[in-house]
Structure formats: C-alpha cells, structure tokens
Amino acid sequence: MSHPGLTAATGAAQHTSTPRYIPLSEGAEYLSLTTAGLRKYIAEGRITGYRLGKRAIRVDVRELDALLTPIPAAKSGGAR
C-alpha cells in the first residue's frame, strides 16, 4: 500500500516538519510487527499512540524510525 509519508523505493519515512501519522496496521507493517506488538510498544511508553475519534489509533512514523538502532559492524581481524 502506498502512503504519502513513505517513499516507494525504500519504505523510509520522508522527514518533514510536520509529523506523519499512520494507522496501527500500517505502522506494524512498516516495522514488520503485529498490531498487538505495536500496541504493546504504546502501552510500554516506547512510542506514543494518538487517538482519532473513539476507536482509531495513529502513530507517528518518525517515532517508529526512532525505534530502529543500527547494528555496529563486526571488527576485522577477529578469531577464525
């Protein structure tokens, strides 16, 4: 599914001055999680959930990006 907050080629968020709020289902797909997993992150305070109306919940793509941390490269010259 194409979304204006995500680039087609990489799926990476476009960083703009305004936050991009997406439904839980899209946020879960973006991180390859289940919606239950994303709800858990909201309950734990790792990300903020934003309610739209009585039932709909949105998440900020920039907060999803902030969950991702780079893995350091392996040191060369290690044991064989």
Summary of the structure (lengths in Angstrom):
residues: 80
radius of gyration: 15.6
end to end distance: 44.7
largest distance: 58.2
contacts: 162
relative contact order: 0.19
helix: 31%
strand: 18%
